[in-house]
Amino acid sequence: MSSRGTAILTPGTGYGIVVGVGLFFAALMIVANFLQRRYTRTSATVAEFSSASHSVKPFMVAAAVTSSWTWAASILTSASQAYANGIVGPYSYAAGAVVQILAFSANAAKIKLNAPNAVTFLEVLRARWGAVAHIVFMVYALITNILVTAMLVTGGSAVVTDLSGAHTAGVCMLIPVGVVAFVLVGGLRATFFADYLHVAFLFSVILAFQFVVFATSDKIGSPARLYDMLVEASARWPVDGNAEGSYLTFRSKSGIIFMIINLAGNSGTVFLDQSYWQRAIASVPSTASKGYFLGGTAWLSVPLGMAACLGLSGIALRTDPLFPTYPEGLSPAQVSAGLPAAAAVQVLMRESGAAVLLVLLFLAVTSTSAAELCAVSNILTHDIFRTYFRPDASDKTLIMVNRACMVGYGLFAGCIGVALYYAGISMGWLYTMMGILLGAAVVPVAVGIMWDRASKWPCVFAAIFGTSAGIIGWLVAAAQLNDGEVSVVSTGQDYPLLIGNLLSICLSAIIAPIGSLIFPERGGAPYDWAETRALHAHPEPTTVESGAPSATQSLTDAGDEISPLDEAAPVKELMSGESEKEGEKSGTVVAKPPRDVAEELDDESDPNHPKKIQRTFTMSMLAAVLASFILLVLIPMPLVGTGYISTKAGFQTYCIITIIWVFYGAFVTVIMPLVEYRKSLGEIFKHMWLDITRQAKY
């Protein structure tokens, strides 16, 4: 299927989409950056570049969470699971990957409470536990970013090659080009802008695919017809490990194992990925948890909608002469590479559908890669350069280093993709093994930021021991089950992956809290978070360098800044005085330390008061536990236990629920951000009109 003979688009189309999407965003960000600087008070500080001035509102955070959690794997691997295991596949992917986001909503509240001015989550661990713990968990964080980036590049390049015949290695190197270009211009806020455009296109495409499959296609055209085709497929190609070999059951050995692996692996890629922490850091304190909870519930519709639509269609259309590998089905390697969705689209919509899917995948790759670029560059800049080399670095220097790190990591990402391609490593293999490497650090990081009795050495030991045990168990199981063979194939099997993932996350989850209770710090007294709350609270006076933003801009309190997505105001109001210009020219030292958080929040009526954020944390924990119980126990376990095989009415209900959920996701992430920022957008457009008509000067 990956040869030129089966490609439905030309290589030029593939290369054009790869380069064009990134450059389109770069041009868009240049325009947006110009409008931001001309018509708003947003300052050119490192706080703005690295954390969007801590001002992003909840529905925009929800859009960003949905976008950043919509990897190529969310579209491709979910469809592959549906193709391999039937209706349990979309659910096992969606439920197994959403509870981490819901749980992270509690973390979002805690970091706002315990370290309101932090730039990275690693800074919090260093302030609390010192350099050793900081370095250990920084290694985990960087491995997380590398694995996520590798999955994006390998998954995206495989589908581009499959649909267009473009060379995989060339696509791997081209993917980061456009991403680096637009993030260099706009920093973290650029990723929010890209995220919003991505989710708007994403939900439009999912709805279009659903209407084709369930309403207009002459090959399927309705849930009832798809049900009949799946019944026929179950009789012709029964699924090993499924109840009666059916595609219409939740009792699926492989499907349930995948759900467990998904839970472990994606816990690491949420709790250890700076890209999720930086969205929490960038959000308004009082609504950080709300944004993550809304984003998680909205994201649930993406794998459900795509996989129930394209993955199940891939099964039903295997006998169609237009199916790329007709009369055979897809090979295990092609399924692992995430190609069932592409195969279904080729049959259903031919060239137009293939082009739309390709653009959709590249928007997913672009937006998530942008978040990963920002995450890695922030770690390299703030946790290495600023912490260990230049603690007194100016904003201008930090932004310059941040941008240099983005360029370097973009080049590294392309090289990693090429290396994995020639090594024969697929997105599916990376996705299922990542929990073995990352799972052991999840609980230590979480308790380090949320629990006042967590101890440094038990948590560090738990992470290292858990990872070691997971890797050993994984490789030993692969060898034992395959006559001593340890290869990509043997290590990609269900049971070795299950053993490795469970050992990694479970051993650490036992050792970290119990060890903290047995070996407490500070004589058993709870940690008071004084060091973490002091992070960046009182910056030293900063000398304005030649060519740097003005003194007022460089040192404006984050609480006083107004972002382009916040209440906009003309720049002329900001620059009404002359002192800023004089300071900029003379290079004098100007200091305006931000107000202390405790002083700002004395009034409990303030929605950002610590007590209110603590209540938000408590509610988030309860909601996450309840949602996890419903998604992981209450819904699937009775269906698994009884071996229920869906009736036609039951399957139609399943399809209708996925459609309704996609509409909900679109409402939360596409409609509500516009409502949320309607005043800000109106102000910007008003200032633009006044400027164009020369009624005011900006």
C-alpha positions as CSV (number, residue, x, y, z in Angstrom):
1,M,0.0,0.0,0.0
2,S,2.9,2.3,0.5
3,S,4.2,2.0,-3.0
4,R,3.7,4.6,-5.8
5,G,1.3,2.2,-7.5
6,T,-1.3,2.6,-4.8
7,A,-0.8,6.3,-4.1
8,I,-3.9,8.2,-5.1
9,L,-2.2,11.6,-5.0
10,T,1.0,12.8,-6.7
11,P,4.3,13.2,-4.8
12,G,4.1,16.9,-5.6
13,T,0.8,17.1,-3.8
14,G,2.3,15.4,-0.8
15,Y,5.3,17.7,-0.6
16,G,3.1,20.7,-1.3
17,I,0.9,20.0,1.7
18,V,3.8,19.2,4.0
19,V,5.5,22.5,3.2
20,G,2.4,24.6,2.5
21,V,0.6,24.0,5.8
22,G,3.6,25.1,7.8
23,L,4.3,28.1,5.7
24,F,0.7,29.1,5.7
25,F,0.8,29.2,9.5
26,A,4.0,31.1,9.4
27,A,2.5,33.8,7.2
28,L,-0.6,33.9,9.4
29,M,1.5,34.3,12.5
30,I,3.5,37.1,11.0
31,V,0.2,39.0,10.3
32,A,-1.2,38.1,13.8
33,N,2.0,39.2,15.5
34,F,1.9,42.5,13.6
35,L,-1.8,43.1,14.7
36,Q,-0.9,42.1,18.2
37,R,1.9,44.6,18.5
38,R,0.0,47.4,16.8
39,Y,-3.4,47.1,18.4
40,T,-2.9,45.5,21.9
41,R,-0.8,46.0,25.0
42,T,0.8,42.6,24.8
43,S,4.5,43.1,25.8
44,A,7.5,41.4,24.1
45,T,8.7,39.7,27.3
46,V,9.9,36.2,28.0
47,A,6.7,35.7,30.1
48,E,4.7,36.4,26.9
49,F,6.9,34.3,24.6
50,S,7.1,31.3,27.0
51,S,3.8,31.3,28.9
52,A,1.5,33.7,27.0
53,S,1.5,36.0,30.0
54,H,-0.6,33.6,32.1
55,S,-3.8,35.0,30.5
56,V,-5.4,32.4,28.3
57,K,-9.1,31.8,29.0
58,P,-10.7,28.3,29.7
59,F,-12.4,27.6,26.3
60,M,-9.3,28.5,24.5
61,V,-7.4,26.3,26.8
62,A,-9.9,23.5,26.0
63,A,-9.3,24.0,22.3
64,A,-5.5,23.9,22.9
65,V,-5.8,20.7,25.0
66,T,-8.0,19.1,22.3
67,S,-5.6,20.0,19.6
68,S,-2.4,19.0,21.4
69,W,-3.9,15.7,22.4
70,T,-5.0,15.0,18.8
71,W,-1.8,13.5,17.6
72,A,-1.6,11.7,14.3
73,A,-2.1,8.6,16.5
74,S,-5.5,9.9,17.7
75,I,-6.7,9.7,14.1
76,L,-4.6,6.8,12.8
77,T,-4.1,4.5,15.7
78,S,-7.7,4.7,16.9
79,A,-8.8,3.8,13.4
80,S,-6.2,0.9,13.4
81,Q,-7.7,-0.4,16.6
82,A,-11.2,-0.3,15.1
83,Y,-9.9,-2.1,12.0
84,A,-8.1,-4.8,14.1
85,N,-10.6,-5.3,17.0
86,G,-14.0,-3.8,16.0
87,I,-16.2,-1.5,18.0
88,V,-14.1,-1.9,21.2
89,G,-11.2,-0.3,19.4
90,P,-12.5,3.3,19.2
91,Y,-13.6,3.1,22.8
92,S,-10.4,1.5,24.2
93,Y,-8.4,4.3,22.6
94,A,-10.7,7.1,23.7
95,A,-11.3,6.0,27.3
96,G,-7.8,4.8,27.8
97,A,-6.4,8.2,26.8
98,V,-8.9,10.7,28.2
99,V,-8.8,10.0,31.9
100,Q,-5.3,11.3,32.1
101,I,-6.4,14.7,30.8
102,L,-9.3,14.7,33.3
103,A,-6.9,13.9,36.1
104,F,-4.5,16.5,34.9
105,S,-7.2,19.2,35.5
106,A,-6.4,18.7,39.2
107,N,-2.7,19.3,38.5
108,A,-3.6,22.4,36.6
109,A,-5.2,23.9,39.7
110,K,-2.4,22.8,42.0
111,I,0.4,24.3,40.0
112,K,-1.5,27.6,39.9
113,L,-1.9,27.4,43.6
114,N,1.7,26.2,44.5
115,A,3.7,27.9,41.8
116,P,1.7,30.6,40.1
117,N,4.6,32.2,38.2
118,A,6.5,29.1,37.1
119,V,7.5,28.6,33.5
120,T,8.0,24.9,33.5
121,F,6.9,22.1,35.9
122,L,10.6,21.1,36.4
123,E,11.3,24.5,38.0
124,V,8.8,23.6,40.7
125,L,10.6,20.3,41.4
126,R,14.0,22.0,41.5
127,A,12.7,24.6,43.9
128,R,11.3,21.9,46.2
129,W,13.8,19.0,45.8
130,G,17.0,20.5,44.4
131,A,19.3,19.8,41.4
132,V,19.5,15.9,41.5
133,A,15.7,15.4,41.3
134,H,15.5,18.3,38.8
135,I,18.0,16.6,36.4
136,V,16.4,13.1,36.8
137,F,12.9,14.3,36.0
138,M,14.2,16.6,33.2
139,V,15.6,13.5,31.5
140,Y,12.2,12.0,31.7
141,A,10.6,15.1,30.3
142,L,12.9,15.3,27.4
143,I,12.5,11.6,26.6
144,T,8.7,12.2,26.6
145,N,9.0,15.1,24.1
146,I,11.3,13.1,21.9
147,L,8.9,10.1,21.8
148,V,5.9,12.3,21.1
149,T,7.7,14.1,18.3
150,A,8.9,10.8,16.9
151,M,5.4,9.5,16.8
152,L,4.2,12.6,15.0
153,V,6.9,12.5,12.4
154,T,6.7,8.7,11.7
155,G,2.9,8.6,11.7
156,G,2.5,11.7,9.5
157,S,5.3,10.7,7.0
158,A,3.8,7.2,6.6
159,V,0.4,8.5,5.6
160,V,1.9,11.1,3.2
161,T,3.9,8.4,1.5
162,D,0.9,6.1,1.4
163,L,-1.4,8.6,-0.1
164,S,1.0,10.5,-2.4
165,G,4.1,8.4,-3.0
166,A,6.4,11.1,-1.6
167,H,9.6,9.8,-0.1
168,T,9.3,9.1,3.6
169,A,12.7,10.4,4.5
170,G,12.2,13.6,2.6
171,V,8.8,14.2,4.3
172,C,10.4,13.6,7.8
173,M,12.9,16.4,7.2
174,L,10.3,18.7,5.8
175,I,7.7,18.3,8.5
176,P,9.5,20.5,11.1
177,V,10.3,23.4,8.6
178,G,6.9,25.1,8.7
179,V,6.4,24.4,12.3
180,V,9.6,26.0,13.4
181,A,8.8,29.0,11.1
182,F,5.5,30.0,12.7
183,V,6.5,29.2,16.3
184,L,9.6,31.3,16.0
185,V,7.4,34.3,15.2
186,G,4.7,33.9,17.9
187,G,6.1,31.8,20.7
188,L,3.6,29.9,22.9
189,R,0.7,32.1,22.0
190,A,1.2,31.1,18.4
191,T,0.5,27.5,19.4
192,F,-2.9,28.5,20.8
193,F,-3.7,30.3,17.6
194,A,-2.7,27.2,15.5
195,D,-4.5,25.0,17.9
196,Y,-7.8,26.8,17.4
197,L,-7.5,26.7,13.6
198,H,-6.6,23.0,13.8
199,V,-9.7,22.0,15.9
200,A,-12.0,24.1,13.7
201,F,-10.8,22.2,10.7
202,L,-10.6,18.9,12.6
203,F,-14.2,18.9,13.7
204,S,-15.4,20.0,10.3
205,V,-13.6,17.1,8.6
206,I,-14.8,14.5,11.2
207,L,-18.4,15.6,10.7
208,A,-17.9,15.5,6.9
209,F,-16.5,12.0,7.1
210,Q,-19.4,10.9,9.4
211,F,-22.0,12.3,7.1
212,V,-20.4,10.5,4.1
213,V,-20.2,7.1,5.9
214,F,-23.5,7.2,7.7
215,A,-25.7,9.2,5.3
216,T,-24.5,9.8,1.7
217,S,-22.1,7.1,0.5
218,D,-23.4,4.6,-2.0
219,K,-21.0,2.1,-0.5
220,I,-22.2,2.3,3.1
221,G,-24.7,5.1,3.6
222,S,-26.2,4.3,7.0
223,P,-25.3,2.7,10.4
224,A,-27.7,-0.1,9.6
225,R,-25.8,-1.0,6.3
226,L,-22.4,-0.7,8.1
227,Y,-23.7,-3.1,10.8
228,D,-24.7,-5.7,8.1
229,M,-21.3,-5.4,6.5
230,L,-19.5,-5.9,9.8
231,V,-21.6,-9.0,10.5
232,E,-20.5,-10.4,7.2
233,A,-16.9,-9.4,7.9
234,S,-17.0,-11.2,11.2
235,A,-18.1,-14.4,9.5
236,R,-15.4,-14.1,6.8
237,W,-12.5,-12.9,9.0
238,P,-13.2,-13.7,12.6
239,V,-11.1,-11.8,15.2
240,D,-8.9,-14.0,17.4
241,G,-9.7,-13.3,21.0
242,N,-13.1,-11.6,20.4
243,A,-16.4,-13.1,21.5
244,E,-17.5,-15.4,18.6
245,G,-14.8,-13.7,16.5
246,S,-17.2,-10.7,16.1
247,Y,-16.3,-7.1,15.3
248,L,-19.4,-6.1,17.3
249,T,-18.4,-7.0,20.8
250,F,-16.5,-5.4,23.7
251,R,-15.1,-8.8,24.8
252,S,-11.8,-8.5,23.0
253,K,-8.6,-9.7,24.5
254,S,-6.4,-7.5,22.3
255,G,-8.8,-4.5,22.8
256,I,-8.8,-4.6,26.6
257,I,-5.0,-5.2,26.7
258,F,-4.6,-2.1,24.5
259,M,-6.8,-0.1,26.8
260,I,-4.5,-0.9,29.8
261,I,-1.4,-0.2,27.8
262,N,-3.0,3.1,26.6
263,L,-3.7,4.1,30.2
264,A,-0.1,3.6,31.3
265,G,1.6,5.1,28.3
266,N,-0.5,8.2,28.0
267,S,-0.2,8.9,31.7
268,G,3.5,9.6,31.0
269,T,2.8,11.7,27.9
270,V,0.5,13.9,29.8
271,F,2.1,14.3,33.3
272,L,5.7,14.4,31.9
273,D,5.1,16.5,28.9
274,Q,5.9,20.2,29.4
275,S,3.5,21.1,26.6
276,Y,0.5,20.2,28.8
277,W,2.0,22.0,31.8
278,Q,2.7,25.1,29.8
279,R,-1.0,25.3,28.8
280,A,-1.9,25.1,32.5
281,I,0.8,27.7,33.3
282,A,-0.5,30.0,30.5
283,S,-4.1,29.8,31.6
284,V,-6.0,32.2,33.9
285,P,-5.5,30.7,37.5
286,S,-9.2,30.4,38.4
287,T,-10.2,28.5,35.3
288,A,-7.2,26.3,34.5
289,S,-8.9,23.1,35.7
290,K,-12.1,24.0,33.8
291,G,-10.1,24.3,30.6
292,Y,-8.5,20.9,30.9
293,F,-11.8,19.2,31.9
294,L,-13.7,20.7,29.0
295,G,-10.8,19.9,26.6
296,G,-10.7,16.3,27.8
297,T,-14.4,15.7,27.3
298,A,-14.3,17.4,23.9
299,W,-11.2,15.4,22.8
300,L,-13.1,12.2,23.6
301,S,-15.1,12.7,20.5
302,V,-12.1,12.8,18.2
303,P,-11.0,9.1,18.4
304,L,-14.6,8.0,18.8
305,G,-15.7,9.9,15.8
306,M,-12.8,9.1,13.5
307,A,-12.4,5.4,14.4
308,A,-16.1,4.5,14.5
309,C,-16.3,6.2,11.1
310,L,-13.2,5.3,9.1
311,G,-11.8,2.4,11.1
312,L,-15.0,0.4,10.9
313,S,-15.5,1.4,7.3
314,G,-12.1,0.0,6.5
315,I,-13.3,-3.4,7.7
316,A,-16.5,-3.2,5.7
317,L,-14.8,-2.1,2.5
318,R,-12.1,-4.8,2.3
319,T,-14.0,-6.5,-0.4
320,D,-14.4,-3.4,-2.5
321,P,-12.2,-3.4,-5.7
322,L,-11.1,0.1,-4.9
323,F,-9.6,-1.0,-1.6
324,P,-5.8,-0.3,-2.0
325,T,-4.7,-3.9,-1.1
326,Y,-7.7,-5.7,-2.7
327,P,-8.4,-8.7,-2.5
328,E,-6.2,-8.9,0.6
329,G,-6.6,-6.9,3.8
330,L,-3.9,-4.7,5.3
331,S,-0.9,-6.4,6.7
332,P,-0.1,-6.2,10.4
333,A,2.8,-3.7,9.6
334,Q,0.4,-1.5,7.6
335,V,-2.1,-1.6,10.5
336,S,0.6,-0.7,13.0
337,A,1.7,2.2,10.7
338,G,-1.9,3.6,11.0
339,L,-3.0,3.1,7.4
340,P,-6.6,1.8,7.8
341,A,-8.1,5.3,7.8
342,A,-6.2,6.2,4.6
343,A,-7.5,3.0,2.9
344,A,-11.1,3.7,3.9
345,V,-10.9,7.3,2.7
346,Q,-9.5,6.2,-0.7
347,V,-12.5,4.0,-1.3
348,L,-15.1,6.4,0.0
349,M,-14.0,9.8,-1.4
350,R,-11.1,9.1,-3.8
351,E,-8.7,12.0,-4.4
352,S,-10.7,14.6,-2.6
353,G,-11.0,12.6,0.6
354,A,-7.3,11.6,0.5
355,A,-6.3,15.3,0.2
356,V,-8.5,16.3,3.0
357,L,-7.2,13.5,5.3
358,L,-3.7,14.5,4.4
359,V,-4.3,18.2,5.3
360,L,-6.0,17.1,8.5
361,L,-3.1,14.9,9.6
362,F,-0.7,17.7,8.9
363,L,-2.7,20.1,10.9
364,A,-2.5,17.6,13.8
365,V,1.2,17.1,13.3
366,T,1.7,20.9,13.0
367,S,-0.2,22.0,16.0
368,T,1.2,19.2,18.3
369,S,4.7,19.6,17.0
370,A,4.5,23.3,17.7
371,A,3.6,22.5,21.3
372,E,6.5,20.1,21.6
373,L,8.9,22.7,20.1
374,C,7.8,25.2,22.7
375,A,8.0,22.6,25.5
376,V,11.6,21.5,24.6
377,S,12.8,25.0,24.0
378,N,11.4,26.1,27.4
379,I,13.1,23.3,29.2
380,L,16.4,23.9,27.5
381,T,16.2,27.6,28.0
382,H,14.7,27.9,31.6
383,D,15.8,24.6,33.2
384,I,19.3,24.3,31.7
385,F,20.6,27.6,30.3
386,R,18.9,30.0,32.8
387,T,19.2,27.7,35.8
388,Y,22.8,26.4,35.4
389,F,24.6,28.9,33.1
390,R,23.0,32.4,33.1
391,P,20.6,33.0,36.0
392,D,20.8,36.7,35.3
393,A,20.0,36.5,31.6
394,S,17.8,39.3,30.2
395,D,14.5,38.7,28.4
396,K,16.1,39.4,25.1
397,T,18.8,36.8,25.7
398,L,16.3,34.2,26.9
399,I,14.0,34.7,23.9
400,M,17.1,34.4,21.6
401,V,18.1,31.1,23.2
402,N,14.6,29.9,23.1
403,R,14.4,30.4,19.4
404,A,17.8,28.8,18.8
405,C,16.6,25.8,20.7
406,M,13.5,25.6,18.5
407,V,15.6,25.5,15.4
408,G,17.9,22.9,16.8
409,Y,15.2,20.7,18.0
410,G,13.3,21.0,14.7
411,L,16.3,19.7,12.9
412,F,16.8,16.9,15.4
413,A,13.1,15.9,15.0
414,G,13.5,15.4,11.3
415,C,16.7,13.3,11.8
416,I,14.9,11.1,14.4
417,G,12.1,10.5,11.9
418,V,14.5,9.4,9.2
419,A,16.4,7.2,11.6
420,L,13.2,5.4,12.7
421,Y,12.0,5.0,9.2
422,Y,15.2,3.2,8.1
423,A,15.2,1.2,11.4
424,G,11.7,-0.1,10.6
425,I,10.1,1.5,13.7
426,S,6.5,2.5,13.3
427,M,4.2,4.9,15.1
428,G,2.2,2.0,16.5
429,W,5.3,0.4,18.1
430,L,6.4,3.7,19.7
431,Y,2.9,4.4,21.0
432,T,2.5,1.1,22.8
433,M,6.0,1.0,24.3
434,M,6.2,4.6,25.6
435,G,4.6,3.8,28.9
436,I,7.5,1.4,29.8
437,L,10.0,4.3,29.6
438,L,7.7,7.0,31.0
439,G,5.2,5.5,33.4
440,A,7.4,5.2,36.4
441,A,7.9,9.0,36.6
442,V,4.1,9.8,36.6
443,V,3.3,9.4,40.3
444,P,6.6,10.9,41.6
445,V,6.0,14.1,39.5
446,A,2.4,14.3,40.4
447,V,3.0,14.0,44.1
448,G,5.9,16.4,43.9
449,I,3.6,19.1,42.7
450,M,0.4,18.2,44.5
451,W,1.3,16.5,47.8
452,D,3.0,18.3,50.7
453,R,4.4,15.2,52.2
454,A,6.1,13.8,49.2
455,S,9.9,13.0,49.8
456,K,12.6,13.5,47.3
457,W,14.7,10.3,47.5
458,P,11.7,7.8,47.5
459,C,10.3,9.6,44.5
460,V,13.6,9.6,42.6
461,F,14.2,6.0,43.4
462,A,10.6,5.0,42.5
463,A,11.0,6.5,39.0
464,I,14.4,4.9,38.2
465,F,13.5,1.5,39.7
466,G,10.1,1.4,38.0
467,T,11.6,2.2,34.6
468,S,14.3,-0.4,35.1
469,A,11.9,-3.1,36.1
470,G,9.5,-2.2,33.3
471,I,12.3,-2.5,30.6
472,I,13.6,-5.8,32.1
473,G,10.1,-7.3,32.3
474,W,9.3,-6.2,28.8
475,L,12.4,-7.7,27.2
476,V,12.4,-10.9,29.3
477,A,8.7,-11.5,28.4
478,A,9.4,-10.9,24.7
479,A,12.2,-13.4,24.8
480,Q,10.3,-16.1,26.8
481,L,7.3,-15.9,24.5
482,N,9.3,-16.0,21.3
483,D,12.0,-18.7,21.9
484,G,14.6,-16.1,22.9
485,E,14.0,-13.7,20.0
486,V,14.1,-10.0,21.0
487,S,13.1,-7.9,18.0
488,V,10.7,-5.1,16.9
489,V,8.1,-7.8,16.2
490,S,8.4,-9.7,19.5
491,T,8.6,-6.6,21.7
492,G,5.5,-5.2,20.0
493,Q,3.3,-8.1,21.1
494,D,0.5,-7.6,23.6
495,Y,1.7,-9.5,26.6
496,P,5.3,-8.2,26.7
497,L,4.0,-4.7,26.3
498,L,1.4,-5.2,29.0
499,I,3.9,-6.6,31.5
500,G,6.4,-3.8,30.9
501,N,3.8,-1.0,31.2
502,L,2.3,-2.4,34.4
503,L,5.6,-3.0,36.1
504,S,6.8,0.5,35.3
505,I,3.8,2.5,36.5
506,C,2.6,0.2,39.3
507,L,5.9,-0.3,41.1
508,S,6.6,3.4,41.1
509,A,3.0,4.2,42.2
510,I,3.6,1.9,45.3
511,I,7.1,3.0,46.2
512,A,6.7,6.8,45.9
513,P,3.9,7.4,48.3
514,I,4.8,4.6,50.8
515,G,8.4,5.6,50.7
516,S,7.5,9.2,51.4
517,L,5.6,8.2,54.5
518,I,8.4,5.9,55.8
519,F,11.2,8.4,55.0
520,P,9.6,11.8,55.5
521,E,11.5,15.1,54.9
522,R,11.8,18.0,57.4
523,G,11.1,15.7,60.3
524,G,7.7,14.8,59.0
525,A,6.4,18.4,58.7
526,P,4.3,19.1,55.6
527,Y,6.0,21.2,52.9
528,D,4.8,24.9,52.9
529,W,5.5,25.6,49.1
530,A,7.3,28.9,50.0
531,E,10.1,28.3,47.5
532,T,7.8,27.3,44.7
533,R,5.5,30.3,45.2
534,A,8.5,32.6,45.1
535,L,9.5,31.5,41.6
536,H,9.8,34.6,39.4
537,A,7.8,36.5,41.9
538,H,10.4,39.3,42.4
539,P,12.6,39.6,39.4
540,E,15.9,41.5,39.7
541,P,16.1,44.9,38.0
542,T,16.7,44.4,34.3
543,T,18.9,46.5,32.0
544,V,17.3,47.3,28.8
545,E,19.6,46.1,26.0
546,S,19.9,47.8,22.6
547,G,17.1,46.6,20.4
548,A,15.2,45.1,23.2
549,P,11.6,46.0,24.0
550,S,11.0,49.2,26.0
551,A,11.5,49.1,29.8
552,T,7.8,49.2,30.4
553,Q,7.2,46.4,28.0
554,S,10.0,44.2,29.3
555,L,9.0,44.5,33.0
556,T,5.3,44.9,32.8
557,D,3.5,42.8,35.4
558,A,1.8,39.8,33.9
559,G,-1.3,40.8,35.7
560,D,-1.3,44.1,33.9
561,E,-0.6,42.8,30.5
562,I,-3.4,42.5,28.0
563,S,-3.0,39.9,25.4
564,P,-4.4,39.8,21.9
565,L,-6.8,37.2,23.1
566,D,-7.7,39.3,26.2
567,E,-9.2,42.8,26.6
568,A,-7.4,44.6,23.8
569,A,-6.4,48.3,24.1
570,P,-4.6,50.7,21.8
571,V,-0.9,50.8,22.0
572,K,-1.0,54.6,22.0
573,E,-2.4,54.4,25.6
574,L,0.5,52.4,26.7
575,M,3.1,54.7,25.1
576,S,1.6,58.0,26.1
577,G,4.6,58.9,28.3
578,E,8.1,59.6,27.3
579,S,10.0,57.9,30.1
580,E,9.8,54.5,28.4
581,K,11.5,55.9,25.3
582,E,14.2,57.6,27.4
583,G,14.9,54.4,29.3
584,E,15.1,52.4,26.1
585,K,17.6,54.8,24.6
586,S,19.8,55.2,27.7
587,G,19.9,51.6,28.8
588,T,19.1,52.6,32.4
589,V,18.0,50.1,35.0
590,V,14.3,50.1,35.5
591,A,12.5,47.7,37.9
592,K,8.9,47.1,38.4
593,P,8.6,43.9,40.5
594,P,5.2,42.2,40.2
595,R,2.8,42.4,43.0
596,D,3.1,39.5,45.5
597,V,0.4,36.9,44.9
598,A,-0.7,36.8,48.5
599,E,-1.1,40.6,48.6
600,E,-3.2,40.5,45.4
601,L,-5.5,37.8,46.6
602,D,-6.4,39.0,50.1
603,D,-10.0,39.4,49.0
604,E,-11.8,36.0,49.0
605,S,-14.3,37.3,46.6
606,D,-11.6,37.3,44.0
607,P,-12.0,34.2,41.7
608,N,-8.3,33.6,41.8
609,H,-8.1,33.5,45.6
610,P,-6.0,30.5,46.8
611,K,-9.0,29.1,48.8
612,K,-11.1,29.1,45.7
613,I,-8.4,27.5,43.6
614,Q,-8.1,24.8,46.3
615,R,-11.8,24.1,46.1
616,T,-11.4,23.9,42.3
617,F,-8.7,21.3,42.9
618,T,-11.0,19.2,45.1
619,M,-13.8,19.4,42.6
620,S,-11.5,18.4,39.8
621,M,-10.2,15.4,41.7
622,L,-13.8,14.2,42.4
623,A,-14.9,14.8,38.8
624,A,-11.8,13.0,37.4
625,V,-12.4,10.0,39.7
626,L,-16.1,9.8,38.8
627,A,-15.4,10.1,35.1
628,S,-12.7,7.5,35.2
629,F,-15.0,5.0,37.0
630,I,-17.7,5.5,34.5
631,L,-15.4,5.3,31.4
632,L,-13.2,2.4,32.7
633,V,-15.5,0.3,34.8
634,L,-19.2,1.2,34.6
635,I,-19.5,1.2,30.8
636,P,-17.0,-1.4,29.5
637,M,-17.0,-4.1,32.3
638,P,-20.6,-5.3,32.0
639,L,-20.2,-5.5,28.2
640,V,-16.9,-7.4,28.5
641,G,-18.2,-9.7,31.3
642,T,-21.3,-10.7,29.5
643,G,-19.7,-11.1,26.1
644,Y,-22.4,-9.0,24.6
645,I,-22.5,-8.8,20.8
646,S,-24.2,-5.7,19.6
647,T,-27.6,-5.9,17.9
648,K,-28.4,-3.6,15.0
649,A,-30.3,-1.2,17.2
650,G,-27.4,-1.2,19.7
651,F,-24.9,-0.5,16.9
652,Q,-27.0,2.4,15.5
653,T,-27.1,3.9,19.1
654,Y,-23.3,3.6,19.3
655,C,-22.9,5.5,16.0
656,I,-25.4,8.2,17.0
657,I,-23.6,8.8,20.3
658,T,-20.3,9.3,18.4
659,I,-22.0,11.8,16.1
660,I,-23.6,13.7,19.0
661,W,-20.2,13.7,20.9
662,V,-18.5,15.2,17.9
663,F,-21.0,18.1,17.8
664,Y,-20.4,18.6,21.5
665,G,-16.6,18.8,20.9
666,A,-17.1,21.3,18.1
667,F,-19.3,23.5,20.3
668,V,-16.8,23.5,23.2
669,T,-13.7,24.1,21.2
670,V,-14.8,26.0,18.1
671,I,-17.9,28.1,19.0
672,M,-17.3,28.9,22.7
673,P,-13.7,30.4,22.3
674,L,-15.3,32.9,19.9
675,V,-18.0,33.7,22.4
676,E,-15.4,33.9,25.2
677,Y,-13.2,36.4,23.3
678,R,-16.0,38.3,21.5
679,K,-15.2,41.6,23.3
680,S,-11.5,41.3,22.6
681,L,-12.0,40.5,19.0
682,G,-14.4,43.3,18.6
683,E,-12.0,45.8,20.1
684,I,-9.2,44.7,17.8
685,F,-11.4,45.0,14.7
686,K,-12.6,48.4,15.9
687,H,-9.1,49.6,16.3
688,M,-8.2,48.2,12.9
689,W,-11.1,50.1,11.3
690,L,-10.2,53.3,13.0
691,D,-6.6,52.9,11.9
692,I,-7.6,52.1,8.3
693,T,-10.0,55.0,8.1
694,R,-7.4,57.3,9.8
695,Q,-9.8,58.2,12.6
696,A,-7.1,57.3,15.1
697,K,-3.4,56.7,15.0
698,Y,-1.7,53.7,16.5
